[in-house]
Amino acid sequence: MATSAIQPSAKDSFVTLQFPTTNYGTNVTIALHDHYLSPNRGILNFVIPSDISSASITSANLYLYYYGQDNLNPTGKQVDCYKITRDDWVEAQVTWNIYKTSNNWTAPGGDYVTSDPVGGSTTFPANAGAWMSWAITAIAKDAIDNVARSVNLIVKFTLENITDAGLRSFPYFHSNNYTTDTTLCPKLVIEYTAFQPFRNYYPHILAH
């Protein structure tokens, strides 16, 4: 079994309904929010190396480093990761309204699918200062087969309908622009079966 850790993300940002025309592509933070008036969602992209085939993948996991929050501690709140269906979104242009200049999302906040391929979910730990991970094996395989090896992801609270300001959560993850410790930037970790040379399968043939 081999492991490929792709870090940092090729591009990432977050979008917010509160400021629907503002781009955060250079921000050092990916911020989420679950208030109904101003939900925030993270958007990320990774490119899978050419030596990994979809058939060889046994698991693929997105990792984001959760380092702090404002408002209510999000402990136990569920967060989903799904496939973004726009491969050509632009890091320096994407907002809640558009995926690149002069091109609107079909649905403001990001076009994504929850199945085919299926996404992954996780819950916030008790405290900040920890990695969070999402199982996205199906999305990684789909990216290799259908999206030129490009993995496009949206990360969002399952429930974005909090109306009580005292119950809203505003957690932070490091983005690919975080330079203080680049080992804490977003990463995609793929476990796969590496190709075995011919000699490993038929040594008795090669011996003659």
N, C-alpha and C positions, 0 to 999 in steps of 0.2 A: 504494500500500500504506500502511495506517495501523497505528499501534501503540498499544495500551492497556496501560499498566503499572499494575496494581492492587496498591497497597501502602498500609498493611500488610494482613495477612490480617484478615478480619472477626472471626475467632475462631481460637485455636489453643491447644494444650496438648500434654502427652505423658503416656503411661500406662506403668506398670511392674508387672510381676508381683511384684516384691519387696515393694511396698506397694500391694496391689491395691484398697484402698479409699481411697487418698489422691489428692486432686485437685491438679493443678499448673497450673491455669488462669491464675493470676496470676504465674507464674514468668517471669523475663526470658529463660529458656533453654528450648530444645527439645532434650532429651537422648536419644540413642539408646544402646543397649547390646545386645551379641550373646551374652551369657552365658546358658546354658540355664536357670539358676535364676532369672534376673532380667532378661529382655529388656525393653528400653524401645522404645516406638514413638511417633512424632510424629503428631498429628492436627491438620489445618488446614481452614479454610473460606474461600472467596472468593466474592464475588457479582459476576457479569459484568454490565457496563452494558447497558441496554436497547437501545442502538443497534447492538449487535453481534449478527448472526444466526449460527446454526451453519453455514449454507452459506457465509458470507463468511470464516470462519476458515481461515487457511492454516497456522498453527502456534500452539501454546500451550505455555508452559514454566513450571514451578514453579522458583523460585530461592530457595535458603536460603544464608545466609552462615555458613560453617563457620569458627569462630574459635578452637577449642581442643579438647583432649581429655585424658582421664586414661587410664592403663594403656597398652596397646600402640597405637602409631600405626596408624590404620586404613587407611593407604595401600593402594590397590588393592582394598579390600574393596567388594563390590557392595551397593548400597542401592536398594530398589524403592519406587515410588510407585504406589498403587492407589486406586481409588474406594471410599470408605466408603459403605455403603448406608443409613446412618441420617442423614437430613438434619436431624433435630431433636435432635442431640446438643447438650449445654449446656456451654459453656466452663467455667463455675464449678462444675460437678457431675461431669463425665466422669472416670472412673477405669478401671482395667483391667477391673473387673467390670461397671460400668454406663455407659450413655451419657447418662443423666440420672437424677435421683432416682427410686427405685422401679422403674427400667426396666433390666433386665440386657441386655448384649450377648448375642446368640445364641451367639457364640463369644467367651469372655473375651479381651480384648486388642483387640477391634474387629471389626466385621462388614465385610468388604470382598470385592470380586471382582477377579480377575486378568485377566479377559477380558470383552468385551461390556459396557462398553468396556475396551479394553486399556490397561494402565498403561505406565510408563516406568522405566528403570533407569539408574544411573550408578555410577561408582566414585570413591572418595575420592582426592583429589590427594595429592601428596607431602607437602605441608605445610598447616597451618591458615592462616587469613587469606585465604580465597578463596571466591568464589561457587561453589556446586554447582547443577546444573540437571537437571531431569527433563522429558522430552518427554511431555506429557499432552494432546495435541490431541484424541484421541478422548473423553477424560473431559470436557473443556471443552464439546465439541459435545453430548455426552449431557446435560450439566447444563442447557444452554439448552433442549433439546428435552423433557427428562423430569423435571427437578428444580427448576423455577422459577428457573433461572439460577444455582443454588447449587452450587458446586464443593466437594465434600467429599473430603478426601485423607488417606491414611495413609502414613507414611514409615517404612520398617523395613529392617533388615539382611536380605539374602536368606537368609543362614545365621544362625540364632539358637541354634545348638547347640554353642557353644564350651564345652568342659568344663574346659580348662586355664585357670585364673585368670590366668596369665601371658600368655595369648594373646588375652584379651578386650579389646574396645575400647569406649570411652565418650566419643564425640564430642559436641560442643555446637554448636548453631546459635542465633542470636538469634531471639527470639520477637517477637510484636507488642507486648509490654510493654517492650521495650528502648527507652529514651528518650535514651540518650547520643548516638546517631546513628541517627535513624529511617530513613535511607536504607539501613541494613543489616537492616531488618526483612524478614520473608518477603514475596515478591511473586510475582504471576502476570502474565506478560507475554504478551499476545496479539497476533499479527500477523493482520490481516484486510483484506479489500478493502472500502474505504469506499464508501458509496452515492454514485453520481454523479448530480448534478442532470440533469433532462431536457434542459436547454440544451446540456450537454456532448455529448450523443448526436446531437441533431438541430438544430444551430445554423442550418442552412439553412431549416428550417421556421419558427423563431422570427424569422428576418430578414424574413419577408414579412408 
